[in-house]
Amino acid sequence: MNRFFTEEHEWIEVNGDIATVGITDYAQEHLGDIVFVELPMPGTRVDRGGEAAVVESVKAASDVYAPVSGEVVGVNEQLEDEPSLVNESAETGGWFFQLRLSDTAELQGLMNEEAYQAYVAALG
Amino acid sequence: MSEADCDSMADEGGETATLPLDPLPLAGWHRAHGARMVPFAGYDMPIQYDGIMAEHHWTRSSASLFDVSHMGQLRVTGEGAGEALEAVLPGNIAGLGEGQVRYSLLLDDNGGVLDDLMVTRMADGYYLVVNGATKWDDIAHLIEHLPDEITLNHMTDHALLALQGPGAAGALAALLPGVEALFFMQAGAFAWQGHELWISRSGYTGEDGFEISVAADAVAQLADALLALDAVRPAGLGARDSLRLEAGLPLYGHDLDPLTDPISAGLGFAIPRARREQGAFIGHAALMERIASGPVRRRVGLLLDGRQPAREGATLLSGDREVGTVTSGGFSPTLERPIAMGYVTTDLAATGTLLEVEVRNKRLAAQVCALPFVPHRYHRKEG
């Protein structure tokens, strides 16, 4: 199991060439009560840094950018009826979508869990 | 708590750089109670404690304590203060009885809204509460238009708390027996532990509740005493916004601005017939023209299908025609669906009209509905 993190507070779990993507616990905590998640259409190609999903809290909408490039091969349909799952289990059951990686080299620049925790701690 | 303490804590929070204004008296208190602070109206303000949803529901079921000390508290005194204010405000000000509170507006010459405010008749003058983000402009406007013999005092040494919810009266009466005798839009002076309080039964949530003006150096003590009551929990600006949206109350700078007149905004009630006939207030001529011609657009409530909220700025459509704009939008915790306020052309403002709202290149169904979304539960004298 390989789990990576981004400075935009996303986690990416890689199994072979399939990456599962979600937002971190830190991110859900800061967004507050999540009321809606817009997920990409399966089959869509997303580029690293491009808009992939939208999270709406009571107060505001936030974009979720694709941490790596690939083709969307699955989305967490449970979030449609139960967006609060992201608040309850952001880093497990509250995952957003799965990508088939187009370039595994893109994983190189990402943080591991330890580096991410240090990054978050420095944010205060 | 000293200002230096507040500053160092603000820096630790990481979300605020140097603020242009002195910290509000409860800034440290909010942090000590676990609030997340954000810059708002030039101050560091609590956006939430436990979460907007929980605070929202608690307000509708019990009582929440809000710090609204960023708002401008003004005293207008001097011989003829009521008449002088009527040259600036379109309401019946001079005729207010002592302790009566009214909603009013500051208008420009074109009848555009510069701010909305609450005005109360006191024994020796008037007490005004204006919006935080506009207070400096409001003060300049009032100084310009009030005669020299009228004194305007900006009460920067006072904080303002709001206690809101069906449990507010019981909670406040535990500290201040007799406060429960006030009705909605009435105010009076009270004393607590040697501190003078000015309390009005009013608020911005649609619930019964109170707004309490207190000396800045006593506000933490009062906030502690209120929070010690089982019914009371702290709430932030996030819940205040979702509550006022459900209550259909406009927010200045979003649902109201200088390009919006009170008639289009559905605030004609703030301009009574006698003042319309008599005139002699800023914006009167433009307003009468607007009343005669009828507003081109109107403020309406919108119920959206699905779960995705439409936010401020979203375009409203009827077929392919752009017919308006959302000015406030979010998710209603009470109704568990997205709601919004916006302006639409008058022909499409009737309750039940089906429109669409464009959100991120998608069109969502929206139905015009009557405001408020959630019924007001004020403690009115009549009821």
Interface residues (C-beta under 8 A of the other chain):
Chain A: G32 D33 V35 F36 E38 V54 E56 S57 V58 K59 A60 A61 P83 L123 G124
Chain B: E12 G13 G14 I47 Q48 G51 I52 M53 A54 H56 G238 D241 S242 R307 Q308 P309 R311 G330 F331 P333 P338 R360
